[in-house]
Amino acid sequence: MAEVVLDKVNKQYDNGFHAVKDLSIDIADGEFIVLVGPSGCGKSTALRMIAGLEDISTGTLTIGDRVVNTLSSRERDIAMVFQSYALYPHMSVADNIAYGLKIRRMDKAAIQERVKRAADMLELGPLLDRKPKQLSGGQRQRVAMGRAIVREPQVFLMDEPLSNLDAKLRVQMRAEIAQVQRDLNVTTIYVTHDQTEAMTMGDRVALMKAGVLQQLGAPQHLYDHPDNIFVAGFIGSPPMNMAVGRVGRSGSGVTVGFGGATVQVPESVASERPALASYDGRDVAVGVRSEDMEDASLSRDPGRPRLTTTVSLTEALGSEIVVHFPVEAARVVTEDTRALEEDAGTEDVPATHAGNTWVASFSPRSRVRPGDTVEIAIDPERLHFFDTETGLAIR
Ligand code: ATP
């Protein structure tokens, strides 16, 4: 069994920088877990500690039934795939794949057998005699995968393995890696800054910020039930729309006013969040996902709460129209939103919307144009609420 357990793992570099703080994760045998977060959040440091390439300052790391803190990389029975494929240019594909087994002095016939099996799995059979420079980026990445697979390790560790590939190939390799992992059923820890890779590949996702684990769970769970504003802004593209709203009461129910509208919070939503009523008379951060809004003129549910606004920009994507519009409510500014905005420069990482511009995903049947005044209907069952001070979800 290759369960991997991190128990309050910390990394403090020699210069005193605390890169990973009390990281605790139980990774099940055969599980595919993705460590994701913005640049500098400590995900690579965490992976390097698991790999044995970096000392663990405090805490315990267990692989299978062994505490491995002081074991070398080699003794940990892991195989790593990096973003630079690190192939030997003068060796053929077959020799590159076999290299790790040769230096372990494995029997020649057994090596051949394993190389053949990996090559079949990765469709590298016809390329085995080529040199790395005669391969495309995707094929090189597959060779790097092959080299890890033939080792038959207890754990695969992957650090941004797709980041050197173009967007289309990334999508294809994403699916291939996930498939190979399912076929082999080897515990896999995969590091990326790309929330789409995290969402599509992982059985579970561990989202980190500034060395601290923010939330751990199934991708859809993080999407639907983010624990804080940072998770809400990082997972999902576009990020969740946010505005400051004011909680009130009507009869026995709870209301929230934002963007010039007062929305009756459905009983089902309020009862799942008993703490919401205690915010009566106070501000909260209200979050709405882009797909939970629609063009009110096309809405089948006339009772839905509406915001009136003027469209600032539309992007027709064929399957949907992405509509940008200002919301008249204070913008949510917390440590979490600042962290997301700081990170906005990073490729593929979403920012919270600048100013108080929201983004909705409309049906392509909508005829809205920039400058139009429109009513936007919101699904009140899908509202999210966060504390404006702590950024934590109100539950
Ligand atoms: P990226 O996606 O940019 O690689 P990351 O989340 O993987 O980011 P890490 O490489 O784990 O981040 O680095 C986490 C933090 O630790 C960063 O602030 C980095 O500058 C710092 N750091 C990394 N290596 C060292 C080191 N050897 N000494 C001091 N600080 C370091």
Residues whose N, C-alpha, C, O or C-beta is under 5 A from the ligand:
A	BS01	ATP	Y13 F17 A19 P38 S39 G40 C41 G42 K43 S44 T45 A46 H193
